[in-house]
Amino acid sequence: MEAEPSGGPARHYDRGGWLVQFTGHLLVVCPRCGGCALVLPRPGLPEPKYFSELLFLPRRLACRGCGTVADWEPEVRGAGLVAANPGGTEDPFFRQPLWLQTRCAGQILWAYNEDHVTELSDYVGATMREHGASPTRAMIPRLPRWMKSSAHRSDVLAGLETLRVLAKRQAPADRSDAAYARGDRPQHYGALYFRGGPYESEPVRRMM
C-alpha cells in the first residue's frame, strides 16, 4: 500500500495479490448453531513456503459457541492434491456460508476476514489506483464492476464497515440476513500440488 501525503488524494497500489492470500483464516457460519466459526490450517502443520499452498493445507473448522469441530483434507488425485477453489460466498474448504456478508448496492458484499476487508477498503476508498504486475489470478482485477465503480464508492465503503463490525461478533443472533449459501462457487480450475512423499516434504513440482 502507498498513500499520498496528508491532504492529497488516497492512492492504492495493486501488487497483484491473489484472493488465496486471505485464506489463512476464514470466518464462516457454524453448520450447527449458526454462529461464527473459524476455519484455520490444522494444528501441527509446518508453515507453508508459498501462499498458494494455503489451497492444499488440511483445515479445521471450530466454533467457540457450540464446540463444533470438523476437519477437511484435499482430494488426492494420483500423486497430487487437488486445490481448493476460492471465490464466491462460501468458504472454499467446508463450503459453509461466509460470516462476513451484507447487502450492498443491490448485490452481496463479502469477505473472508478483517484483513480482506481492509484490503478492499483501501482499494475502494482510493481516488488514485495504480497497478503493478497482474497475474491471471490477481484479486483486484477480478473484482466485479459494481465494486470498482466510483458511483458505488460510498455504499461499498459503508458495506465494508458493516463487515468489519460483524467480524467482532459471534452469536447466532448477530448473523447477517445475507449470510446464506447461494451456490455461487467459481468454476474449478484443477490446480494440483505434486508431492514426492508426505505433504510435509518438499514438493517435486508445483502447478498453479
Secondary structure by P-SEA (a helix, b strand, c coil): cccccccccbbbbbccccccccccbbbbcccccccbbbbccccccccccccccccccbbbbbbcccbbbbbbbccccccbbbbbbbbcccccccccccccccccccbbbbbccaaaaaaaaaaaaccbbbbccccccccccccccccccccaaaaaaaaaaaaaaaaacccccccccccccccccccccbbbbbbccccccccccccc
